[in-house]
Amino acid sequence: MRFGLFVPQGWRLDLVGIAPEQQWGVMLDLAQRADAEEGWESLWVYDHFHTTPEPTQEATHEAWTLMAAFAAVTGRVRLGQMCTCMSYREPTYLAKVAATVDVISGGRVEMGIGAGWYEHEWRAYGYGFPGAGERLARLREGVEIFRQMWTTGSATLDGEHYQVDGALCWPRPLQGTAFPGSERNGIPVWVAGGGERKTLRIAAEHADYTNFDGSPEGFAHKSQVLRGHCEDLGRDFGSIVRSANYNVVIGRDEAEVADRLAGIKDRMLRGGLTEDAAEQQMQSLRRQPAVGTPEQIVETLRGLEAAGMTYAITYWAEAAYDTSGIELFEDEVMPELGG
């Protein structure tokens, strides 16, 4: 199994209490720590502007700015976003940004892309909030623009939502161009989301990777839907790497797990959430597949791996303050799964 690591950027109230002038240093340390630990294949950030589950005045650092920064200060790990919202930036501009970051990084960018969902954020930034059908149509057209720009150096598309006439992308990404014999056709595309009729259809058409429901039952079901779309389109189902995101809360015993959960709730409250909102978040977190002892988490992930989930992207609510949980995961979970 392959492993990715989310770097706390504030979106999930995971930089609460850290002064703004110190936040980049925290993110930098974690990025370079992962870069030095070969078990981690990739670093990830979220593409959001306002905190969740409620907008607050706590920091939320912008995703693609962080991509460029991480590209300059790491040398091995791959760099992804889970996931970039197609409609937050014109796809021609986004393709150009991603290509530039790919060059800075030496060919290490992953493009996580989705239709977007956070309505408050959309409206606050003046994007409106079109219906799901339009958001997904923009996703489909945008991915086509990416492929053209990254593989040929230009794009032309007379779409329903995007009209592009010879948009240039030079330099092209290093991936697929500067590496002779590479099978990659430009930057790898991760289509994130589990919408069964449209999102997974787009994934079957365009994705190198998918990212959807990581519960055992949900993952198995979404995988079967994806397989059906692949069969309809003549796409090799096995050519798409299936990944999932996991909120990890790990402890050597149940008491330590409970202590970590209590610490997470306390930071949510200090970040401005009400008691009810924080408790709702905690109830959801306690039911997550990767909450428990190392033995419990290994057992769960082994079952998921057998179902085809071969890339786990892990999130740690306490990473900015305490890396002992990450260390325990590195020592006792990753070796059991080949990470």
VONUKOL-629236 format. One record per residue (C-alpha): residue number from 1; residue in three letters; x negated, y, z negated. Coordinates in Angstrom, 2 decimals. Layout:
N
{NUM; "ALA"; {X; Y; Z}}
...
//
This chain:
339
{1; "MET"; {0.00; 0.00; 0.00}}
{2; "ARG"; {-1.10; 3.54; 0.76}}
{3; "PHE"; {-0.67; 6.39; -1.70}}
{4; "GLY"; {-0.11; 10.12; -1.44}}
{5; "LEU"; {-0.11; 12.72; -4.21}}
{6; "PHE"; {2.06; 15.84; -4.51}}
{7; "VAL"; {0.16; 18.88; -5.78}}
{8; "PRO"; {2.29; 21.02; -8.15}}
{9; "GLN"; {3.14; 24.29; -6.45}}
{10; "GLY"; {5.88; 25.54; -8.78}}
{11; "TRP"; {8.98; 24.52; -6.80}}
{12; "ARG"; {9.98; 21.95; -9.40}}
{13; "LEU"; {9.06; 24.17; -12.37}}
{14; "ASP"; {5.72; 22.37; -12.59}}
{15; "LEU"; {3.52; 25.46; -13.13}}
{16; "VAL"; {5.54; 26.93; -16.02}}
{17; "GLY"; {3.33; 28.64; -18.58}}
{18; "ILE"; {0.31; 28.89; -16.28}}
{19; "ALA"; {-0.61; 32.49; -15.46}}
{20; "PRO"; {-0.30; 33.39; -11.74}}
{21; "GLU"; {-4.02; 34.14; -11.47}}
{22; "GLN"; {-4.78; 30.62; -12.74}}
{23; "GLN"; {-2.32; 28.66; -10.62}}
{24; "TRP"; {-4.49; 28.31; -7.52}}
{25; "GLY"; {-7.34; 27.03; -9.69}}
{26; "VAL"; {-5.05; 24.31; -11.07}}
{27; "MET"; {-3.95; 23.28; -7.58}}
{28; "LEU"; {-7.53; 23.39; -6.30}}
{29; "ASP"; {-8.78; 21.14; -9.10}}
{30; "LEU"; {-6.09; 18.55; -8.45}}
{31; "ALA"; {-6.67; 18.63; -4.69}}
{32; "GLN"; {-10.40; 18.13; -5.06}}
{33; "ARG"; {-9.87; 15.46; -7.70}}
{34; "ALA"; {-7.71; 13.48; -5.25}}
{35; "ASP"; {-10.20; 14.11; -2.45}}
{36; "ALA"; {-12.89; 12.45; -4.55}}
{37; "GLU"; {-10.72; 9.44; -5.51}}
{38; "GLU"; {-10.55; 7.12; -2.51}}
{39; "GLY"; {-7.32; 5.49; -3.64}}
{40; "TRP"; {-5.44; 8.62; -2.60}}
{41; "GLU"; {-4.93; 8.84; 1.14}}
{42; "SER"; {-3.10; 12.17; 1.25}}
{43; "LEU"; {-2.05; 15.39; -0.52}}
{44; "TRP"; {1.48; 16.78; -0.21}}
{45; "VAL"; {3.46; 19.93; -0.93}}
{46; "TYR"; {7.13; 20.85; -0.58}}
{47; "ASP"; {8.36; 23.43; 1.93}}
{48; "HIS"; {10.51; 25.61; -0.32}}
{49; "PHE"; {10.60; 29.23; -1.42}}
{50; "HIS"; {12.79; 29.18; -4.56}}
{51; "THR"; {12.61; 26.85; -7.54}}
{52; "THR"; {14.94; 23.89; -7.99}}
{53; "PRO"; {17.44; 22.85; -9.30}}
{54; "GLU"; {18.16; 26.54; -9.85}}
{55; "PRO"; {16.47; 29.63; -8.39}}
{56; "THR"; {14.32; 31.33; -11.04}}
{57; "GLN"; {11.49; 33.84; -11.13}}
{58; "GLU"; {8.94; 31.07; -11.67}}
{59; "ALA"; {6.30; 30.68; -8.95}}
{60; "THR"; {6.87; 28.70; -5.76}}
{61; "HIS"; {3.79; 28.78; -3.52}}
{62; "GLU"; {4.32; 28.63; 0.26}}
{63; "ALA"; {3.61; 25.31; 1.91}}
{64; "TRP"; {1.64; 26.14; 5.05}}
{65; "THR"; {-0.52; 28.70; 3.27}}
{66; "LEU"; {-1.46; 25.88; 0.91}}
{67; "MET"; {-2.09; 23.55; 3.86}}
{68; "ALA"; {-4.71; 25.96; 5.23}}
{69; "ALA"; {-6.27; 26.43; 1.80}}
{70; "PHE"; {-6.48; 22.70; 1.12}}
{71; "ALA"; {-7.91; 22.14; 4.60}}
{72; "ALA"; {-10.82; 24.42; 3.71}}
{73; "VAL"; {-11.60; 22.97; 0.26}}
{74; "THR"; {-11.23; 19.21; 0.86}}
{75; "GLY"; {-13.01; 16.92; 3.26}}
{76; "ARG"; {-11.35; 13.51; 3.24}}
{77; "VAL"; {-7.69; 13.40; 2.20}}
{78; "ARG"; {-4.94; 13.96; 4.73}}
{79; "LEU"; {-2.61; 16.93; 4.27}}
{80; "GLY"; {1.16; 16.83; 4.52}}
{81; "GLN"; {4.41; 18.58; 3.64}}
{82; "MET"; {7.53; 16.74; 2.52}}
{83; "CYS"; {9.01; 18.21; 4.40}}
{84; "THR"; {8.74; 21.32; 6.54}}
{85; "CYS"; {12.15; 22.79; 7.38}}
{86; "MET"; {12.36; 23.20; 11.13}}
{87; "SER"; {14.53; 26.32; 11.01}}
{88; "TYR"; {12.36; 28.29; 8.59}}
{89; "ARG"; {9.86; 29.03; 11.39}}
{90; "GLU"; {10.17; 28.98; 15.16}}
{91; "PRO"; {8.87; 25.58; 16.37}}
{92; "THR"; {6.41; 27.19; 18.78}}
{93; "TYR"; {4.89; 29.20; 15.94}}
{94; "LEU"; {4.92; 26.19; 13.62}}
{95; "ALA"; {3.20; 24.00; 16.21}}
{96; "LYS"; {0.50; 26.65; 16.55}}
{97; "VAL"; {0.03; 26.94; 12.78}}
{98; "ALA"; {-0.22; 23.16; 12.40}}
{99; "ALA"; {-2.74; 22.91; 15.24}}
{100; "THR"; {-4.92; 25.58; 13.64}}
{101; "VAL"; {-4.82; 23.86; 10.25}}
{102; "ASP"; {-5.66; 20.57; 11.96}}
{103; "VAL"; {-8.78; 22.15; 13.42}}
{104; "ILE"; {-9.79; 23.68; 10.07}}
{105; "SER"; {-9.31; 20.32; 8.35}}
{106; "GLY"; {-11.19; 18.29; 10.94}}
{107; "GLY"; {-8.06; 16.46; 12.09}}
{108; "ARG"; {-6.31; 15.66; 8.81}}
{109; "VAL"; {-2.83; 17.19; 9.13}}
{110; "GLU"; {0.44; 15.26; 8.87}}
{111; "MET"; {3.61; 17.01; 10.05}}
{112; "GLY"; {6.50; 16.23; 7.72}}
{113; "ILE"; {9.61; 17.70; 9.31}}
{114; "GLY"; {13.31; 17.78; 8.51}}
{115; "ALA"; {16.53; 19.67; 9.10}}
{116; "GLY"; {16.62; 21.47; 5.73}}
{117; "TRP"; {19.26; 21.48; 2.99}}
{118; "TYR"; {18.67; 24.10; 0.24}}
{119; "GLU"; {21.57; 26.46; 1.03}}
{120; "HIS"; {20.73; 29.18; -1.50}}
{121; "GLU"; {17.24; 29.45; -0.05}}
{122; "TRP"; {18.47; 29.62; 3.54}}
{123; "ARG"; {20.91; 32.40; 2.82}}
{124; "ALA"; {18.56; 34.33; 0.55}}
{125; "TYR"; {15.96; 34.50; 3.32}}
{126; "GLY"; {18.45; 35.56; 5.95}}
{127; "TYR"; {18.57; 32.28; 7.89}}
{128; "GLY"; {22.31; 31.79; 7.45}}
{129; "PHE"; {23.26; 28.18; 6.84}}
{130; "PRO"; {24.46; 26.45; 10.01}}
{131; "GLY"; {26.27; 23.15; 9.83}}
{132; "ALA"; {24.43; 19.85; 9.67}}
{133; "GLY"; {24.96; 19.18; 13.36}}
{134; "GLU"; {23.22; 22.38; 14.39}}
{135; "ARG"; {20.38; 21.91; 11.92}}
{136; "LEU"; {19.76; 18.43; 13.28}}
{137; "ALA"; {19.94; 19.62; 16.87}}
{138; "ARG"; {17.26; 22.19; 16.08}}
{139; "LEU"; {15.17; 19.41; 14.55}}
{140; "ARG"; {15.41; 17.30; 17.69}}
{141; "GLU"; {14.50; 20.18; 20.01}}
{142; "GLY"; {11.70; 21.37; 17.74}}
{143; "VAL"; {10.01; 17.97; 17.64}}
{144; "GLU"; {10.07; 17.88; 21.44}}
{145; "ILE"; {8.35; 21.29; 21.50}}
{146; "PHE"; {5.70; 20.02; 19.07}}
{147; "ARG"; {4.90; 17.03; 21.25}}
{148; "GLN"; {4.56; 19.14; 24.38}}
{149; "MET"; {2.36; 21.77; 22.77}}
{150; "TRP"; {0.09; 19.29; 21.00}}
{151; "THR"; {-0.39; 16.90; 23.91}}
{152; "THR"; {-0.46; 19.24; 26.92}}
{153; "GLY"; {-1.35; 22.59; 25.41}}
{154; "SER"; {1.93; 24.25; 26.38}}
{155; "ALA"; {5.69; 23.80; 26.06}}
{156; "THR"; {8.72; 24.68; 28.15}}
{157; "LEU"; {12.23; 23.84; 27.00}}
{158; "ASP"; {15.61; 25.28; 27.90}}
{159; "GLY"; {17.40; 23.94; 24.86}}
{160; "GLU"; {20.66; 24.77; 23.17}}
{161; "HIS"; {18.85; 26.40; 20.26}}
{162; "TYR"; {15.31; 27.04; 21.47}}
{163; "GLN"; {14.26; 28.53; 24.81}}
{164; "VAL"; {10.53; 28.21; 25.39}}
{165; "ASP"; {8.73; 29.15; 28.59}}
{166; "GLY"; {5.07; 28.19; 28.73}}
{167; "ALA"; {4.20; 28.64; 25.02}}
{168; "LEU"; {0.47; 27.91; 24.73}}
{169; "CYS"; {-1.27; 25.92; 22.03}}
{170; "TRP"; {-5.01; 26.35; 22.29}}
{171; "PRO"; {-6.88; 24.96; 20.57}}
{172; "ARG"; {-4.79; 21.84; 20.58}}
{173; "PRO"; {-4.92; 19.72; 17.42}}
{174; "LEU"; {-8.07; 17.67; 17.07}}
{175; "GLN"; {-5.95; 14.57; 16.59}}
{176; "GLY"; {-5.35; 12.89; 19.90}}
{177; "THR"; {-7.75; 15.19; 21.74}}
{178; "ALA"; {-11.13; 15.39; 20.07}}
{179; "PHE"; {-11.19; 11.76; 18.96}}
{180; "PRO"; {-11.69; 9.56; 22.06}}
{181; "GLY"; {-9.69; 6.35; 21.86}}
{182; "SER"; {-7.35; 7.72; 19.22}}
{183; "GLU"; {-3.86; 6.26; 19.45}}
{184; "ARG"; {-2.39; 9.42; 17.97}}
{185; "ASN"; {-0.49; 11.60; 20.39}}
{186; "GLY"; {-1.22; 14.81; 18.53}}
{187; "ILE"; {-0.46; 15.38; 14.85}}
{188; "PRO"; {1.46; 12.46; 13.29}}
{189; "VAL"; {5.13; 13.31; 12.83}}
{190; "TRP"; {7.06; 12.27; 9.72}}
{191; "VAL"; {10.83; 12.62; 10.17}}
{192; "ALA"; {12.19; 12.91; 6.65}}
{193; "GLY"; {15.76; 12.22; 5.61}}
{194; "GLY"; {18.18; 9.33; 5.67}}
{195; "GLY"; {21.13; 10.61; 7.71}}
{196; "GLU"; {22.18; 7.43; 9.45}}
{197; "ARG"; {23.79; 8.68; 12.63}}
{198; "LYS"; {21.43; 11.49; 13.64}}
{199; "THR"; {18.32; 11.82; 11.45}}
{200; "LEU"; {17.32; 8.19; 11.70}}
{201; "ARG"; {18.10; 8.28; 15.42}}
{202; "ILE"; {15.68; 11.20; 15.81}}
{203; "ALA"; {13.17; 9.20; 13.77}}
{204; "ALA"; {13.54; 6.21; 16.08}}
{205; "GLU"; {12.90; 8.49; 19.05}}
{206; "HIS"; {10.01; 10.59; 17.74}}
{207; "ALA"; {8.61; 9.56; 14.34}}
{208; "ASP"; {5.28; 8.01; 13.54}}
{209; "TYR"; {6.47; 7.83; 9.92}}
{210; "THR"; {9.81; 7.98; 8.15}}
{211; "ASN"; {10.54; 9.04; 4.57}}
{212; "PHE"; {13.87; 8.18; 2.98}}
{213; "ASP"; {15.58; 6.66; -0.07}}
{214; "GLY"; {12.98; 4.88; -2.20}}
{215; "SER"; {15.30; 2.76; -4.34}}
{216; "PRO"; {15.19; -0.96; -3.48}}
{217; "GLU"; {18.79; -1.07; -2.27}}
{218; "GLY"; {18.70; 2.27; -0.47}}
{219; "PHE"; {15.39; 1.56; 1.22}}
{220; "ALA"; {16.58; -1.79; 2.55}}
{221; "HIS"; {19.79; -0.28; 3.92}}
{222; "LYS"; {18.15; 2.72; 5.61}}
{223; "SER"; {15.54; 0.40; 7.11}}
{224; "GLN"; {18.24; -1.70; 8.74}}
{225; "VAL"; {19.89; 1.41; 10.18}}
{226; "LEU"; {16.54; 2.57; 11.56}}
{227; "ARG"; {15.95; -0.88; 13.06}}
{228; "GLY"; {19.29; -0.67; 14.85}}
{229; "HIS"; {18.42; 2.68; 16.39}}
{230; "CYS"; {15.02; 1.33; 17.48}}
{231; "GLU"; {16.66; -1.64; 19.15}}
{232; "ASP"; {19.10; 0.65; 20.98}}
{233; "LEU"; {16.23; 2.82; 22.25}}
{234; "GLY"; {13.75; 0.03; 23.01}}
{235; "ARG"; {11.34; 1.32; 20.33}}
{236; "ASP"; {9.14; -1.10; 18.41}}
{237; "PHE"; {10.55; -0.90; 14.87}}
{238; "GLY"; {7.23; -2.07; 13.46}}
{239; "SER"; {5.40; 0.89; 14.99}}
{240; "ILE"; {7.04; 3.29; 12.52}}
{241; "VAL"; {5.49; 3.45; 9.05}}
{242; "ARG"; {8.23; 3.66; 6.41}}
{243; "SER"; {7.45; 5.70; 3.32}}
{244; "ALA"; {9.30; 6.97; 0.26}}
{245; "ASN"; {8.76; 9.55; -2.49}}
{246; "TYR"; {8.50; 8.54; -6.14}}
{247; "ASN"; {8.78; 10.60; -9.31}}
{248; "VAL"; {6.27; 8.82; -11.52}}
{249; "VAL"; {6.50; 8.85; -15.31}}
{250; "ILE"; {4.13; 6.22; -16.64}}
{251; "GLY"; {3.13; 5.19; -20.14}}
{252; "ARG"; {1.37; 2.26; -21.74}}
{253; "ASP"; {4.57; 1.48; -23.63}}
{254; "GLU"; {8.15; 2.69; -23.85}}
{255; "ALA"; {7.28; 5.21; -26.56}}
{256; "GLU"; {4.69; 6.90; -24.37}}
{257; "VAL"; {7.13; 7.02; -21.46}}
{258; "ALA"; {9.68; 8.67; -23.76}}
{259; "ASP"; {7.10; 11.22; -24.90}}
{260; "ARG"; {6.28; 12.18; -21.31}}
{261; "LEU"; {9.95; 12.55; -20.47}}
{262; "ALA"; {10.45; 14.81; -23.48}}
{263; "GLY"; {7.55; 16.98; -22.34}}
{264; "ILE"; {9.04; 17.32; -18.87}}
{265; "LYS"; {12.38; 18.43; -20.30}}
{266; "ASP"; {10.69; 20.97; -22.55}}
{267; "ARG"; {8.96; 22.59; -19.56}}
{268; "MET"; {12.25; 22.74; -17.69}}
{269; "LEU"; {13.82; 24.60; -20.59}}
{270; "ARG"; {10.87; 26.99; -20.81}}
{271; "GLY"; {11.20; 27.54; -17.06}}
{272; "GLY"; {14.70; 28.90; -17.51}}
{273; "LEU"; {17.04; 25.94; -17.06}}
{274; "THR"; {20.00; 25.58; -19.38}}
{275; "GLU"; {20.19; 22.60; -21.72}}
{276; "ASP"; {22.91; 21.03; -19.55}}
{277; "ALA"; {20.96; 21.51; -16.32}}
{278; "ALA"; {17.77; 20.13; -17.84}}
{279; "GLU"; {19.58; 17.12; -19.27}}
{280; "GLN"; {21.16; 16.36; -15.90}}
{281; "GLN"; {17.70; 16.37; -14.35}}
{282; "MET"; {16.41; 14.05; -17.06}}
{283; "GLN"; {19.27; 11.60; -16.66}}
{284; "SER"; {18.42; 11.32; -12.99}}
{285; "LEU"; {14.70; 11.00; -13.68}}
{286; "ARG"; {15.13; 8.19; -16.21}}
{287; "ARG"; {16.76; 6.04; -13.51}}
{288; "GLN"; {13.93; 6.48; -11.00}}
{289; "PRO"; {12.10; 3.36; -9.70}}
{290; "ALA"; {8.62; 4.53; -10.82}}
{291; "VAL"; {9.45; 5.38; -14.43}}
{292; "GLY"; {8.08; 2.87; -16.91}}
{293; "THR"; {4.97; 0.96; -17.90}}
{294; "PRO"; {2.29; 0.00; -15.36}}
{295; "GLU"; {3.62; -3.55; -15.25}}
{296; "GLN"; {7.16; -2.38; -14.55}}
{297; "ILE"; {6.07; 0.02; -11.83}}
{298; "VAL"; {3.86; -2.59; -10.13}}
{299; "GLU"; {6.76; -5.04; -10.07}}
{300; "THR"; {9.09; -2.48; -8.52}}
{301; "LEU"; {6.60; -1.32; -5.89}}
{302; "ARG"; {5.70; -4.89; -4.95}}
{303; "GLY"; {9.34; -5.57; -4.21}}
{304; "LEU"; {9.56; -2.43; -2.12}}
{305; "GLU"; {6.39; -3.31; -0.27}}
{306; "ALA"; {7.89; -6.68; 0.61}}
{307; "ALA"; {10.83; -4.77; 2.08}}
{308; "GLY"; {8.49; -2.70; 4.27}}
{309; "MET"; {7.77; 0.39; 2.14}}
{310; "THR"; {4.02; 0.64; 2.69}}
{311; "TYR"; {3.33; 4.29; 1.83}}
{312; "ALA"; {4.30; 5.74; -1.57}}
{313; "ILE"; {4.16; 9.53; -1.98}}
{314; "THR"; {3.97; 10.19; -5.72}}
{315; "TYR"; {5.07; 13.22; -7.71}}
{316; "TRP"; {3.93; 13.94; -11.27}}
{317; "ALA"; {5.84; 16.59; -13.18}}
{318; "GLU"; {3.01; 17.03; -15.69}}
{319; "ALA"; {0.08; 17.03; -13.26}}
{320; "ALA"; {-0.80; 20.70; -13.82}}
{321; "TYR"; {-1.17; 20.14; -17.56}}
{322; "ASP"; {-2.18; 16.52; -18.08}}
{323; "THR"; {-3.73; 14.01; -15.66}}
{324; "SER"; {-3.79; 11.04; -18.05}}
{325; "GLY"; {-0.71; 9.55; -16.38}}
{326; "ILE"; {-2.35; 9.83; -12.98}}
{327; "GLU"; {-5.46; 8.16; -14.40}}
{328; "LEU"; {-3.38; 5.30; -15.83}}
{329; "PHE"; {-1.70; 4.84; -12.44}}
{330; "GLU"; {-5.09; 4.84; -10.69}}
{331; "ASP"; {-6.49; 2.28; -13.14}}
{332; "GLU"; {-3.58; -0.13; -13.50}}
{333; "VAL"; {-1.11; 0.30; -10.64}}
{334; "MET"; {-3.04; 1.18; -7.49}}
{335; "PRO"; {-5.54; -1.70; -7.71}}
{336; "GLU"; {-2.68; -4.18; -8.02}}
{337; "LEU"; {-1.21; -2.90; -4.76}}
{338; "GLY"; {-4.38; -2.47; -2.77}}
{339; "GLY"; {-4.56; 1.33; -3.11}}
//
